[in-house]
Amino acid sequence: MKIRTFIRKHPARVAAFVASAVALGINAFAPDLPVDQAVIFVLAALGLGEYAQRVENAKTDEAAGRE
């Protein structure tokens, strides 16, 4: 399965993986990271989660026959 296909099929999983991987990496490799950069990451993760939620909602609506 191509990566792009996987991302489109499972956006919530990808969003969760990216957010957790970056958070783990920041904690392991840059524990003294300034707070403003951490806030930027949190906002980006929230945006990615919102996108994933919209994609999942669209798939649910399509399966239910709603538009």
Backbone atoms as SQL, in Angstrom:
CREATE TABLE atoms (id INTEGER PRIMARY KEY, chain TEXT, resi INTEGER, resn TEXT, atom TEXT, x REAL, y REAL, z REAL);
INSERT INTO atoms VALUES
  (1, 'A', 1, 'MET', 'N', 0.844, -1.170, 0.000),
  (2, 'A', 1, 'MET', 'CA', 0.000, 0.000, 0.000),
  (3, 'A', 1, 'MET', 'C', 0.894, 1.239, 0.000),
  (4, 'A', 2, 'LYS', 'N', 0.581, 2.166, -0.856),
  (5, 'A', 2, 'LYS', 'CA', 1.376, 3.386, -0.920),
  (6, 'A', 2, 'LYS', 'C', 1.114, 4.243, 0.314),
  (7, 'A', 3, 'ILE', 'N', 2.115, 5.010, 0.677),
  (8, 'A', 3, 'ILE', 'CA', 1.996, 5.843, 1.869),
  (9, 'A', 3, 'ILE', 'C', 0.878, 6.867, 1.715),
  (10, 'A', 4, 'ARG', 'N', 0.772, 7.488, 0.547),
  (11, 'A', 4, 'ARG', 'CA', -0.266, 8.497, 0.336),
  (12, 'A', 4, 'ARG', 'C', -1.666, 7.878, 0.481),
  (13, 'A', 5, 'THR', 'N', -1.838, 6.676, -0.032),
  (14, 'A', 5, 'THR', 'CA', -3.121, 5.983, 0.095),
  (15, 'A', 5, 'THR', 'C', -3.419, 5.679, 1.561),
  (16, 'A', 6, 'PHE', 'N', -2.410, 5.228, 2.284),
  (17, 'A', 6, 'PHE', 'CA', -2.583, 4.930, 3.709),
  (18, 'A', 6, 'PHE', 'C', -2.973, 6.192, 4.479),
  (19, 'A', 7, 'ILE', 'N', -2.321, 7.320, 4.171),
  (20, 'A', 7, 'ILE', 'CA', -2.622, 8.574, 4.862),
  (21, 'A', 7, 'ILE', 'C', -4.056, 8.998, 4.595),
  (22, 'A', 8, 'ARG', 'N', -4.506, 8.871, 3.360),
  (23, 'A', 8, 'ARG', 'CA', -5.883, 9.259, 3.036),
  (24, 'A', 8, 'ARG', 'C', -6.906, 8.311, 3.641),
  (25, 'A', 9, 'LYS', 'N', -6.536, 7.051, 3.795),
  (26, 'A', 9, 'LYS', 'CA', -7.459, 6.067, 4.335),
  (27, 'A', 9, 'LYS', 'C', -7.529, 6.110, 5.863),
  (28, 'A', 10, 'HIS', 'N', -6.422, 6.475, 6.512),
  (29, 'A', 10, 'HIS', 'CA', -6.345, 6.461, 7.977),
  (30, 'A', 10, 'HIS', 'C', -5.750, 7.765, 8.520),
  (31, 'A', 11, 'PRO', 'N', -6.386, 8.917, 8.283),
  (32, 'A', 11, 'PRO', 'CA', -5.775, 10.178, 8.721),
  (33, 'A', 11, 'PRO', 'C', -5.687, 10.325, 10.238),
  (34, 'A', 12, 'ALA', 'N', -6.640, 9.782, 10.969),
  (35, 'A', 12, 'ALA', 'CA', -6.598, 9.899, 12.429),
  (36, 'A', 12, 'ALA', 'C', -5.408, 9.130, 13.005),
  (37, 'A', 13, 'ARG', 'N', -5.139, 7.948, 12.466),
  (38, 'A', 13, 'ARG', 'CA', -3.982, 7.171, 12.932),
  (39, 'A', 13, 'ARG', 'C', -2.680, 7.901, 12.642),
  (40, 'A', 14, 'VAL', 'N', -2.590, 8.473, 11.453),
  (41, 'A', 14, 'VAL', 'CA', -1.371, 9.194, 11.070),
  (42, 'A', 14, 'VAL', 'C', -1.188, 10.421, 11.959),
  (43, 'A', 15, 'ALA', 'N', -2.268, 11.152, 12.212),
  (44, 'A', 15, 'ALA', 'CA', -2.186, 12.338, 13.066),
  (45, 'A', 15, 'ALA', 'C', -1.722, 11.968, 14.471),
  (46, 'A', 16, 'ALA', 'N', -2.273, 10.898, 15.014),
  (47, 'A', 16, 'ALA', 'CA', -1.874, 10.465, 16.354),
  (48, 'A', 16, 'ALA', 'C', -0.416, 10.021, 16.385),
  (49, 'A', 17, 'PHE', 'N', 0.014, 9.301, 15.353),
  (50, 'A', 17, 'PHE', 'CA', 1.392, 8.843, 15.298),
  (51, 'A', 17, 'PHE', 'C', 2.364, 10.021, 15.203),
  (52, 'A', 18, 'VAL', 'N', 2.067, 10.964, 14.327),
  (53, 'A', 18, 'VAL', 'CA', 2.953, 12.118, 14.154),
  (54, 'A', 18, 'VAL', 'C', 3.040, 12.923, 15.442),
  (55, 'A', 19, 'ALA', 'N', 1.898, 13.174, 16.068),
  (56, 'A', 19, 'ALA', 'CA', 1.904, 13.953, 17.306),
  (57, 'A', 19, 'ALA', 'C', 2.690, 13.258, 18.407),
  (58, 'A', 20, 'SER', 'N', 2.488, 11.964, 18.567),
  (59, 'A', 20, 'SER', 'CA', 3.205, 11.253, 19.630),
  (60, 'A', 20, 'SER', 'C', 4.687, 11.115, 19.314),
  (61, 'A', 21, 'ALA', 'N', 5.035, 10.890, 18.048),
  (62, 'A', 21, 'ALA', 'CA', 6.440, 10.759, 17.680),
  (63, 'A', 21, 'ALA', 'C', 7.195, 12.065, 17.898),
  (64, 'A', 22, 'VAL', 'N', 6.598, 13.167, 17.524),
  (65, 'A', 22, 'VAL', 'CA', 7.260, 14.460, 17.719),
  (66, 'A', 22, 'VAL', 'C', 7.374, 14.791, 19.204),
  (67, 'A', 23, 'ALA', 'N', 6.305, 14.539, 19.953),
  (68, 'A', 23, 'ALA', 'CA', 6.361, 14.809, 21.395),
  (69, 'A', 23, 'ALA', 'C', 7.434, 13.962, 22.080),
  (70, 'A', 24, 'LEU', 'N', 7.519, 12.705, 21.686),
  (71, 'A', 24, 'LEU', 'CA', 8.545, 11.830, 22.256),
  (72, 'A', 24, 'LEU', 'C', 9.937, 12.301, 21.856),
  (73, 'A', 25, 'GLY', 'N', 10.099, 12.678, 20.602),
  (74, 'A', 25, 'GLY', 'CA', 11.395, 13.167, 20.118),
  (75, 'A', 25, 'GLY', 'C', 11.825, 14.440, 20.812),
  (76, 'A', 26, 'ILE', 'N', 10.878, 15.353, 21.009),
  (77, 'A', 26, 'ILE', 'CA', 11.204, 16.597, 21.697),
  (78, 'A', 26, 'ILE', 'C', 11.632, 16.307, 23.127),
  (79, 'A', 27, 'ASN', 'N', 10.918, 15.430, 23.792),
  (80, 'A', 27, 'ASN', 'CA', 11.246, 15.092, 25.175),
  (81, 'A', 27, 'ASN', 'C', 12.623, 14.416, 25.267),
  (82, 'A', 28, 'ALA', 'N', 12.951, 13.579, 24.299),
  (83, 'A', 28, 'ALA', 'CA', 14.205, 12.834, 24.353),
  (84, 'A', 28, 'ALA', 'C', 15.413, 13.655, 23.901),
  (85, 'A', 29, 'PHE', 'N', 15.227, 14.463, 22.858),
  (86, 'A', 29, 'PHE', 'CA', 16.384, 15.133, 22.251),
  (87, 'A', 29, 'PHE', 'C', 16.494, 16.615, 22.563),
  (88, 'A', 30, 'ALA', 'N', 15.427, 17.238, 23.008),
  (89, 'A', 30, 'ALA', 'CA', 15.482, 18.668, 23.310),
  (90, 'A', 30, 'ALA', 'C', 14.632, 18.994, 24.535),
  (91, 'A', 31, 'PRO', 'N', 15.017, 18.498, 25.707),
  (92, 'A', 31, 'PRO', 'CA', 14.193, 18.745, 26.894),
  (93, 'A', 31, 'PRO', 'C', 14.172, 20.212, 27.319),
  (94, 'A', 32, 'ASP', 'N', 15.141, 21.005, 26.852),
  (95, 'A', 32, 'ASP', 'CA', 15.184, 22.422, 27.212),
  (96, 'A', 32, 'ASP', 'C', 14.613, 23.317, 26.119),
  (97, 'A', 33, 'LEU', 'N', 13.740, 22.767, 25.294),
  (98, 'A', 33, 'LEU', 'CA', 13.112, 23.507, 24.202),
  (99, 'A', 33, 'LEU', 'C', 12.270, 24.645, 24.774),
  (100, 'A', 34, 'PRO', 'N', 12.365, 25.822, 24.179),
  (101, 'A', 34, 'PRO', 'CA', 11.554, 26.943, 24.672),
  (102, 'A', 34, 'PRO', 'C', 10.055, 26.648, 24.587),
  (103, 'A', 35, 'VAL', 'N', 9.314, 27.208, 25.502),
  (104, 'A', 35, 'VAL', 'CA', 7.882, 26.949, 25.603),
  (105, 'A', 35, 'VAL', 'C', 7.142, 27.398, 24.350),
  (106, 'A', 36, 'ASP', 'N', 7.543, 28.513, 23.735),
  (107, 'A', 36, 'ASP', 'CA', 6.809, 28.996, 22.562),
  (108, 'A', 36, 'ASP', 'C', 6.881, 28.012, 21.403),
  (109, 'A', 37, 'GLN', 'N', 7.977, 27.308, 21.253),
  (110, 'A', 37, 'GLN', 'CA', 8.072, 26.297, 20.198),
  (111, 'A', 37, 'GLN', 'C', 7.202, 25.086, 20.517),
  (112, 'A', 38, 'ALA', 'N', 7.105, 24.746, 21.779),
  (113, 'A', 38, 'ALA', 'CA', 6.217, 23.643, 22.179),
  (114, 'A', 38, 'ALA', 'C', 4.761, 24.015, 21.915),
  (115, 'A', 39, 'VAL', 'N', 4.399, 25.276, 22.147),
  (116, 'A', 39, 'VAL', 'CA', 3.037, 25.730, 21.891),
  (117, 'A', 39, 'VAL', 'C', 2.742, 25.665, 20.391),
  (118, 'A', 40, 'ILE', 'N', 3.688, 26.027, 19.568),
  (119, 'A', 40, 'ILE', 'CA', 3.514, 25.939, 18.116),
  (120, 'A', 40, 'ILE', 'C', 3.241, 24.496, 17.710),
  (121, 'A', 41, 'PHE', 'N', 3.967, 23.560, 18.284),
  (122, 'A', 41, 'PHE', 'CA', 3.726, 22.147, 17.977),
  (123, 'A', 41, 'PHE', 'C', 2.328, 21.725, 18.404),
  (124, 'A', 42, 'VAL', 'N', 1.902, 22.126, 19.579),
  (125, 'A', 42, 'VAL', 'CA', 0.576, 21.753, 20.064),
  (126, 'A', 42, 'VAL', 'C', -0.490, 22.291, 19.121),
  (127, 'A', 43, 'LEU', 'N', -0.357, 23.526, 18.678),
  (128, 'A', 43, 'LEU', 'CA', -1.328, 24.104, 17.756),
  (129, 'A', 43, 'LEU', 'C', -1.333, 23.364, 16.420),
  (130, 'A', 44, 'ALA', 'N', -0.160, 22.991, 15.933),
  (131, 'A', 44, 'ALA', 'CA', -0.084, 22.231, 14.684),
  (132, 'A', 44, 'ALA', 'C', -0.734, 20.857, 14.847),
  (133, 'A', 45, 'ALA', 'N', -0.517, 20.216, 15.985),
  (134, 'A', 45, 'ALA', 'CA', -1.128, 18.909, 16.233),
  (135, 'A', 45, 'ALA', 'C', -2.643, 19.025, 16.311),
  (136, 'A', 46, 'LEU', 'N', -3.137, 20.095, 16.900),
  (137, 'A', 46, 'LEU', 'CA', -4.583, 20.301, 16.956),
  (138, 'A', 46, 'LEU', 'C', -5.162, 20.507, 15.558),
  (139, 'A', 47, 'GLY', 'N', -4.445, 21.245, 14.718),
  (140, 'A', 47, 'GLY', 'CA', -4.889, 21.441, 13.341),
  (141, 'A', 47, 'GLY', 'C', -4.915, 20.141, 12.569),
  (142, 'A', 48, 'LEU', 'N', -3.901, 19.319, 12.765),
  (143, 'A', 48, 'LEU', 'CA', -3.842, 18.019, 12.099),
  (144, 'A', 48, 'LEU', 'C', -4.978, 17.120, 12.587),
  (145, 'A', 49, 'GLY', 'N', -5.274, 17.165, 13.866),
  (146, 'A', 49, 'GLY', 'CA', -6.384, 16.389, 14.406),
  (147, 'A', 49, 'GLY', 'C', -7.724, 16.852, 13.863),
  (148, 'A', 50, 'GLU', 'N', -7.878, 18.157, 13.698),
  (149, 'A', 50, 'GLU', 'CA', -9.117, 18.695, 13.126),
  (150, 'A', 50, 'GLU', 'C', -9.295, 18.219, 11.694),
  (151, 'A', 51, 'TYR', 'N', -8.215, 18.236, 10.916),
  (152, 'A', 51, 'TYR', 'CA', -8.275, 17.751, 9.536),
  (153, 'A', 51, 'TYR', 'C', -8.665, 16.266, 9.510),
  (154, 'A', 52, 'ALA', 'N', -8.038, 15.481, 10.360),
  (155, 'A', 52, 'ALA', 'CA', -8.343, 14.047, 10.411),
  (156, 'A', 52, 'ALA', 'C', -9.804, 13.820, 10.783),
  (157, 'A', 53, 'GLN', 'N', -10.313, 14.613, 11.708),
  (158, 'A', 53, 'GLN', 'CA', -11.711, 14.471, 12.115),
  (159, 'A', 53, 'GLN', 'C', -12.644, 14.794, 10.953),
  (160, 'A', 54, 'ARG', 'N', -12.351, 15.822, 10.194),
  (161, 'A', 54, 'ARG', 'CA', -13.196, 16.183, 9.052),
  (162, 'A', 54, 'ARG', 'C', -13.190, 15.086, 7.992),
  (163, 'A', 55, 'VAL', 'N', -12.030, 14.482, 7.750),
  (164, 'A', 55, 'VAL', 'CA', -11.949, 13.392, 6.771),
  (165, 'A', 55, 'VAL', 'C', -12.766, 12.200, 7.249),
  (166, 'A', 56, 'GLU', 'N', -12.640, 11.852, 8.511),
  (167, 'A', 56, 'GLU', 'CA', -13.398, 10.729, 9.055),
  (168, 'A', 56, 'GLU', 'C', -14.900, 11.016, 9.016),
  (169, 'A', 57, 'ASN', 'N', -15.293, 12.246, 9.316),
  (170, 'A', 57, 'ASN', 'CA', -16.712, 12.606, 9.244),
  (171, 'A', 57, 'ASN', 'C', -17.232, 12.501, 7.819),
  (172, 'A', 58, 'ALA', 'N', -16.430, 12.914, 6.847),
  (173, 'A', 58, 'ALA', 'CA', -16.846, 12.815, 5.449),
  (174, 'A', 58, 'ALA', 'C', -17.027, 11.358, 5.039),
  (175, 'A', 59, 'LYS', 'N', -16.135, 10.483, 5.497),
  (176, 'A', 59, 'LYS', 'CA', -16.271, 9.062, 5.174),
  (177, 'A', 59, 'LYS', 'C', -17.531, 8.476, 5.814),
  (178, 'A', 60, 'THR', 'N', -17.838, 8.892, 7.032),
  (179, 'A', 60, 'THR', 'CA', -19.041, 8.417, 7.709),
  (180, 'A', 60, 'THR', 'C', -20.292, 8.900, 6.982),
  (181, 'A', 61, 'ASP', 'N', -20.295, 10.167, 6.599),
  (182, 'A', 61, 'ASP', 'CA', -21.437, 10.709, 5.868),
  (183, 'A', 61, 'ASP', 'C', -21.635, 10.002, 4.534),
  (184, 'A', 62, 'GLU', 'N', -20.552, 9.714, 3.852),
  (185, 'A', 62, 'GLU', 'CA', -20.638, 9.013, 2.559),
  (186, 'A', 62, 'GLU', 'C', -21.192, 7.606, 2.752),
  (187, 'A', 63, 'ALA', 'N', -20.749, 6.916, 3.794),
  (188, 'A', 63, 'ALA', 'CA', -21.229, 5.555, 4.052),
  (189, 'A', 63, 'ALA', 'C', -22.710, 5.552, 4.447),
  (190, 'A', 64, 'ALA', 'N', -23.150, 6.616, 5.106),
  (191, 'A', 64, 'ALA', 'CA', -24.544, 6.698, 5.531),
  (192, 'A', 64, 'ALA', 'C', -25.466, 7.252, 4.442),
  (193, 'A', 65, 'GLY', 'N', -24.883, 7.673, 3.324),
  (194, 'A', 65, 'GLY', 'CA', -25.676, 8.216, 2.233),
  (195, 'A', 65, 'GLY', 'C', -26.044, 9.672, 2.392),
  (196, 'A', 66, 'ARG', 'N', -25.381, 10.355, 3.343),
  (197, 'A', 66, 'ARG', 'CA', -25.631, 11.796, 3.544),
  (198, 'A', 66, 'ARG', 'C', -24.578, 12.584, 2.799),
  (199, 'A', 67, 'GLU', 'N', -24.906, 13.780, 2.437),
  (200, 'A', 67, 'GLU', 'CA', -23.938, 14.637, 1.731),
  (201, 'A', 67, 'GLU', 'C', -23.885, 15.983, 2.381);
